[in-house]
Amino acid sequence: MRGHIVVTGATGIIGVELVGKLVSRGEQVVVFARSPDAAAEKTPGAARYVRWDSFMEKGDWTGYIDGARAVIHLAGKPLLESRWNDAHKKECYDSRILGTRHIVSAIVQAAEKPEVFISSSAIGYYGSFDRCDDTGDLLETGPEGDDFLAKICIGWENEALPAQKYGVRLVLLRTGIVLSTKGGMLQKLLMPFNFFLGGPVGTGQQCLSWVHIDDEISCILEALDNKEYNGPINIVSPEPVSMKKFAATLGEVLGRPSLLPVPKFAVQLLMGEGAEYAVKGQKVKPGYLVSHHFAFRYPALSDALSDLVRNGK
């Protein structure tokens, strides 16, 4: 094959939507997945479904890197889906570090290298804070954090960097909280709100740097098509909000009260150490996207939540 697009992490919230968009515009998509059959059910229309996971250093999958137009690498074990312990943290770290390392190794060895390598990262790169006013606006030039999530993101990005030495354009997607009713934070909040039990998580003072799923996908497609895009890009709305404001806006959209905050100790019962990150945030702004005149469809939270809830996105 030649000129195709490889996608890892295709069965996640972002990956499913991305593959659908790529297929709809006529791209030849090759999905790398632990279970090709399951991936085919969730992402119909791809040209190939190939066995791959983050820990596979070699395999038939490497042949599909050769001749690809692009590699879009989204794979990584979900961080906040399980109670944290040492084993879970190691799996989260290793899945990102080793997966990226092996993909880059295959790029280096490919006779015909991809034009662009688009690799996931996250705004956890900057560290986590208790309040919106703990920092100024964090742009792509902001300093590295020093907590566990920052360690993951820094290592993740460092593993991707060698691709540049071989003439491959590199884009690092520092994604914020992706809003979708099909998974992630918003999906988890909908149930208590629907039962009139909704409210902010933790103190409510932490900052949420969010992005509508449609704007997330549009940004990835722009990074794919626009050769000017390179380096780290904060994929977040221009308008971060406090957790308290987020919960109040969601309540307004749903016509439900936002009166019952979820205390930190309750989150700790469910998540252990992960609660420290679930009740913190970052005030991140999309400096790169604004400077490149990226057009957000949903820059305002109320419009984003109304669209998602109304249309079940």
Phi and psi in degrees as a GROMACS rama.xvg file:
@    title "Ramachandran Plot"
@    xaxis  label "Phi"
@    yaxis  label "Psi"
@TYPE xy
-140.478  143.95  ARG-2
76.9311  13.0746  GLY-3
-87.0572  173.377  HIS-4
-121.104  120.933  ILE-5
-88.1647  134.04  VAL-6
-128.425  124.326  VAL-7
-102.191  161.619  THR-8
66.3527  28.5454  GLY-9
-72.6338  -14.4513  ALA-10
-95.528  1.18728  THR-11
-80.3925  177.383  GLY-12
-55.5068  -48.4959  ILE-13
-71.6142  -44.9941  ILE-14
-60.2569  -42.5176  GLY-15
-60.458  -46.5175  VAL-16
-66.7268  -39.7591  GLU-17
-64.8972  -48.0335  LEU-18
-59.9321  -41.5791  VAL-19
-58.2478  -43.3046  GLY-20
-66.1328  -43.6542  LYS-21
-63.095  -43.6021  LEU-22
-63.5124  -40.5749  VAL-23
-65.8901  -23.812  SER-24
-99.5622  13.0021  ARG-25
88.1101  14.2528  GLY-26
-76.3938  147.442  GLU-27
-83.9399  112.14  GLN-28
-108.882  132.689  VAL-29
-112.752  115.726  VAL-30
-93.9127  124.439  VAL-31
-95.6645  126.553  PHE-32
-153.774  152.669  ALA-33
-63.5417  -37.1084  ARG-34
-122.93  95.5775  SER-35
-57.2156  -36.057  PRO-36
-65.3115  -45.0391  ASP-37
-64.5248  -38.149  ALA-38
-64.9382  -37.5074  ALA-39
-63.7812  -34.7721  ALA-40
-69.2502  -37.6993  GLU-41
-84.9022  -25.8729  LYS-42
-131.348  67.8072  THR-43
-65.0659  149.171  PRO-44
103.032  -7.0769  GLY-45
-69.9995  156.935  ALA-46
-75.169  -34.3205  ALA-47
-146.191  151.654  ARG-48
-126.323  116.097  TYR-49
-119.282  135.907  VAL-50
-67.2947  123.565  ARG-51
-160.254  145.255  TRP-52
-146.771  171.624  ASP-53
-60.3821  -23.4204  SER-54
-96.6081  2.10133  PHE-55
-88.4783  105.033  MET-56
-74.8972  -34.0961  GLU-57
-130.805  168.345  LYS-58
150.742  177.694  GLY-59
-61.083  -24.064  ASP-60
-59.25  -29.3602  TRP-61
-62.3388  -28.7167  THR-62
-65.0936  -24.2736  GLY-63
-84.0016  -11.3185  TYR-64
-73.9086  -38.6808  ILE-65
-66.215  121.297  ASP-66
90.0165  -5.25557  GLY-67
-69.317  145.085  ALA-68
-75.0149  -34.6961  ARG-69
-152.639  152.613  ALA-70
-122.278  121.812  VAL-71
-112.362  109.8  ILE-72
-107.042  102.196  HIS-73
-110.465  -4.17317  LEU-74
-71.7677  144.246  ALA-75
173.924  139.076  GLY-76
-60.899  131.43  LYS-77
-55.135  132.048  PRO-78
-78.4954  -43.5737  LEU-79
-109.916  21.164  LEU-80
-88.0716  -13.7238  GLU-81
-133.829  162.026  SER-82
-65.8421  135.254  ARG-83
-80.5596  135.353  TRP-84
-147.155  179.113  ASN-85
-61.0067  -38.64  ASP-86
-66.1146  -43.0587  ALA-87
-63.857  -43.2596  HIS-88
-63.0303  -40.2014  LYS-89
-65.243  -41.1328  LYS-90
-63.77  -40.8192  GLU-91
-63.08  -43.9333  CYS-92
-67.5805  -51.3787  TYR-93
-63.9062  -37.3185  ASP-94
-61.8197  -34.054  SER-95
-82.046  -46.0002  ARG-96
-67.7132  -52.1036  ILE-97
-69.6811  -40.5453  LEU-98
-59.0407  -45.9163  GLY-99
-67.0708  -40.7999  THR-100
-59.6833  -43.495  ARG-101
-71.214  -37.2792  HIS-102
-63.426  -45.4624  ILE-103
-64.0734  -38.6115  VAL-104
-59.354  -41.7154  SER-105
-67.0205  -36.5534  ALA-106
-62.6385  -45.1145  ILE-107
-59.8008  -39.0113  VAL-108
-84.3362  -10.6854  GLN-109
-68.4877  137.249  ALA-110
-68.066  -41.6982  ALA-111
-115.048  103.329  GLU-112
-80.4519  152.433  LYS-113
-60.7186  152.781  PRO-114
-71.311  -35.0876  GLU-115
-143.64  141.63  VAL-116
-117.289  113.78  PHE-117
-104.974  112.902  ILE-118
-120.49  133.671  SER-119
-65.3371  147.809  SER-120
-147.825  -159.413  SER-121
-159.312  163.174  ALA-122
-71.458  -5.90922  ILE-123
-58.2876  -15.5765  GLY-124
-51.1563  -33.7671  TYR-125
-89.1623  -1.05891  TYR-126
88.796  172.01  GLY-127
-119.421  144.175  SER-128
-133.854  154.427  PHE-129
-78.4153  -30.7387  ASP-130
-133.265  155.275  ARG-131
-62.5979  -29.7573  CYS-132
-94.2083  13.1554  ASP-133
-70.9999  -24.9881  ASP-134
-138.528  167.811  THR-135
-79.6319  -166.47  GLY-136
-68.4989  127.409  ASP-137
-93.0448  115.411  LEU-138
-103.591  -179.332  LEU-139
-61.8146  -21.1662  GLU-140
-87.1578  2.03918  THR-141
-64.0123  158.887  GLY-142
-72.3335  156.165  PRO-143
-68.5152  148.661  GLU-144
-84.5911  -178.976  GLY-145
-132.895  14.0514  ASP-146
-93.7221  -174.649  ASP-147
-64.6834  -42.35  PHE-148
-64.8509  -38.4025  LEU-149
-63.9043  -40.7417  ALA-150
-58.9074  -42.2315  LYS-151
-61.9421  -49.6579  ILE-152
-65.0936  -40.2052  CYS-153
-64.2614  -46.1728  ILE-154
-63.5948  -40.1584  GLY-155
-56.6776  -49.896  TRP-156
-67.5522  -39.9081  GLU-157
-61.1948  -34.4735  ASN-158
-68.4323  -26.7713  GLU-159
-81.9068  -25.7107  ALA-160
-57.0462  -37.7503  LEU-161
-58.6996  -21.6816  PRO-162
-58.3594  -31.1214  ALA-163
-64.2863  -30.1037  GLN-164
-65.5544  -15.1749  LYS-165
-110.726  23.3205  TYR-166
79.9819  14.1705  GLY-167
-94.3487  126.088  VAL-168
-66.8995  130.9  ARG-169
-116.409  129.079  LEU-170
-121.914  129.563  VAL-171
-110.267  115.276  LEU-172
-89.0051  96.1335  LEU-173
-85.1758  85.5913  ARG-174
-85.1977  141.179  THR-175
-89.0098  -151.738  GLY-176
-78.9963  112.591  ILE-177
-83.4338  122.991  VAL-178
-91.3991  123.313  LEU-179
-156.735  145.095  SER-180
-80.2681  -2.80835  THR-181
-97.656  0.389685  LYS-182
169.796  173.81  GLY-183
78.1891  -162.994  GLY-184
-61.2252  -45.8118  MET-185
-60.8955  -44.0871  LEU-186
-58.371  -40.2619  GLN-187
-68.1203  -31.0004  LYS-188
-80.2658  -23.6725  LEU-189
-62.8397  -40.6695  LEU-190
-61.8888  -52.8417  MET-191
-61.3525  -35.9045  PRO-192
-64.9165  -40.092  PHE-193
-65.4037  -23.8114  ASN-194
-99.6388  19.244  PHE-195
62.126  30.1677  PHE-196
-119.811  18.1112  LEU-197
-81.7939  159.371  GLY-198
174.483  176.106  GLY-199
-69.6266  155.069  PRO-200
-96.7173  132.018  VAL-201
73.7175  -145.485  GLY-202
-71.2872  -24.0687  THR-203
85.0907  -6.08644  GLY-204
-89.9599  -11.8741  GLN-205
-72.1384  151.779  GLN-206
-90.7201  137.195  CYS-207
-110.912  116.958  LEU-208
-100.982  104.804  SER-209
-115.545  167.142  TRP-210
-153.301  138.632  VAL-211
-66.6962  141.267  HIS-212
-54.7994  -35.8999  ILE-213
-65.3614  -40.0378  ASP-214
-70.3246  -34.0796  ASP-215
-58.7979  -49.0149  GLU-216
-65.6462  -42.3203  ILE-217
-60.4377  -38.3797  SER-218
-66.5849  -42.1571  CYS-219
-63.4604  -41.6524  ILE-220
-64.8821  -38.3454  LEU-221
-64.665  -40.7245  GLU-222
-64.0912  -32.4323  ALA-223
-68.5912  -44.2458  LEU-224
-90.792  -29.6864  ASP-225
-95.6406  111.647  ASN-226
-70.526  -9.79153  LYS-227
-77.01  -21.3191  GLU-228
-74.2125  124.672  TYR-229
-160.752  159.715  ASN-230
76.9533  -166.333  GLY-231
-73.5145  138.498  PRO-232
-134.074  121.514  ILE-233
-76.5818  114.527  ASN-234
-98.8223  88.9141  ILE-235
-145.595  157.127  VAL-236
-64.3746  156.126  SER-237
-69.4996  -8.19979  PRO-238
-124.017  78.6578  GLU-239
-64.4173  151.992  PRO-240
-134.905  162.459  VAL-241
-73.1599  158.55  SER-242
-59.7467  -37.4789  MET-243
-61.5019  -44.8525  LYS-244
-65.9815  -39.8718  LYS-245
-60.178  -48.5778  PHE-246
-63.9486  -40.3307  ALA-247
-64.482  -40.8763  ALA-248
-67.2148  -40.8484  THR-249
-62.4274  -41.6789  LEU-250
-60.0402  -41.9109  GLY-251
-63.2145  -43.7452  GLU-252
-63.2884  -39.5319  VAL-253
-85.7242  -10.2723  LEU-254
68.0599  36.5646  GLY-255
-127.135  154.574  ARG-256
-71.8696  159.357  PRO-257
-127.505  70.8918  SER-258
-114.892  -16.3338  LEU-259
-112.969  90.1115  LEU-260
-64.0312  145.879  PRO-261
-91.7575  109.33  VAL-262
-68.5749  156.124  PRO-263
-58.3541  -38.1024  LYS-264
-63.334  -31.9101  PHE-265
-68.4536  -38.9461  ALA-266
-66.3898  -37.5336  VAL-267
-62.8848  -37.0503  GLN-268
-60.165  -34.7723  LEU-269
-86.1597  -34.6338  LEU-270
-119.52  -8.08704  MET-271
61.543  -133.714  GLY-272
-59.5357  -29.358  GLU-273
-60.185  -20.4346  GLY-274
-60.9669  -30.2972  ALA-275
-58.7348  -32.6515  GLU-276
-92.2875  -28.2356  TYR-277
-68.5767  -23.5913  ALA-278
-107.937  15.6953  VAL-279
-121.383  175.374  LYS-280
-161.711  -168.592  GLY-281
-144.898  143.485  GLN-282
-96.5624  85.529  LYS-283
-106.624  138.605  VAL-284
-117.505  152.265  LYS-285
-86.8002  66.3223  PRO-286
-55.6046  -47.7946  GLY-287
-63.6297  -46.6642  TYR-288
-63.8963  -40.7814  LEU-289
-64.2833  -43.2396  VAL-290
-67.2783  -23.308  SER-291
-101.014  14.9689  HIS-292
58.9781  36.3581  HIS-293
-66.8577  133.328  PHE-294
-95.5476  103.839  ALA-295
-72.6065  131.367  PHE-296
-76.784  -30.2485  ARG-297
-132.645  73.4555  TYR-298
-75.8674  -22.213  PRO-299
-101.634  136.855  ALA-300
-62.1827  -42.7361  LEU-301
-61.2225  -40.5339  SER-302
-67.5446  -39.8264  ASP-303
-63.6899  -49.3125  ALA-304
-65.8363  -38.7731  LEU-305
-61.2883  -43.5296  SER-306
-64.7315  -45.3906  ASP-307
-64.534  -46.0863  LEU-308
-68.691  -43.3958  VAL-309
-65.0526  -40.3352  ARG-310
-102.812  -0.373678  ASN-311
62.0479  38.4744  GLY-312
